[in-house]
Amino acid sequence: MADYNDVWVYIEHKDGALSPMSFELLGVAQTLAGELGSKACAFVIAENADEMAKEAGYYGASKVYAINGSSFKTFRPDAYSKAAASLINNYKPDIILYRSTTQGLELSAATAALVDVGLGADAIGLSIDSGSKTLKLTRAAFGGSYLATYMNEKSKPQMATVRPKVFAMPERDASKSAEIVKDSFAVAEDDLRSKVAQFMQSEIAVNLVEADIIVSGGRGMGKAEGFAVIKALADVLGGAVGASRAAVDSGWISVEQQVGQTGKTVKPKIYIACGISGAIQHLAGMRTSDCIVAINKDAEAPIFKIASYAIVGDYNQVVPKLVDEFKKKLNK
Ligand code: FAD
């Protein structure tokens, strides 16, 4: 397996609109490549991939592999995985990293099956084993009670999906540039098993992981309707709704919105925690938020220990007042 080189990062887009958070993994890719004496690279598959490829260079990719083609206007796992497998077979990357987003999960799994390699899922830690020079992937196991470290010593490339917002986003530096390697791949529509009929906007308009502002509710909401109060605040701030596991387990909100060790890791500019006590497993998913505002009726709640702003009170009274004030300030 000696001829496999470089650490690749998959660059996501939605119908040609780049997902800038894709560049997040170029930071850790540079660290891993440094340990291996190889390069951090990226790959992008799109109708017009060139601008996105250039942008990846600004975030530290030394080389970007780009496949352009009208078949790749919209993400389709079977078309994209065939194109990705062709890139892998042509250029033999050592490691490939994808974010654990819907697109990253679908593409990584389909591509791993096509090139017949293993796939490590939802990494929260990545390093290189000093002896074997193999990727070591750490992830939560057994519902978050343990951290497990995995290595795939049997096949290459080593592929992993990585939990968003665990690794720091590298700085954009427009003086940097990447070598762009243009490749081509023709997809026969008849070979594809899926066609995209329509996209429908989900009820939750703002993506939790990418949101700059998150308003989360916990068991203190008391009932599902409590989340309408939370949503009103999230809406006025243009933010997303999050939740503790206790709220999810109570059936008040979808598991997609769970923040924490066994939920999503988030790092918004503002995280507003309402009726959440601050259990260690919840903090694991949000404690690196830039500013934490906690609203809790118990002045001794542990969440106040990490809060930038503490509001002691019943959320039923506090949150509607905040909504009114923000409406006035923001002219809404
Ligand atoms: P509670 O701890 O019950 O706190 C409710 C809070 O609401 C209290 O502080 C109370 O004072 C306050 N309150 C009550 N009424 C009001 C009101 N009207 N106004 C204002 N405040 C009010 N938890 C997660 O969140 N995410 C995870 O990913 C996660 N993973 C886990 C993994 C494992 C292996 C285990 C064992 C547990 C995990 N948990 C996780 C659960 C975690 O341990 C806690 O049980 C959970 O976070 C508690 O949720 P909570 O803060 O909403 O509820």
Residues whose N, C-alpha, C, O or C-beta is under 5 A from the ligand:
A	BS01	FAD	G143 G144 S145 G218 R219 G220 A243 S244 R245 A246 A247 V259 G260 Q261 T262 G263 G275 I276 S277 G278 A279 Q281 H282 I295 N296 K297 D298 A301 G313 D314 Y315
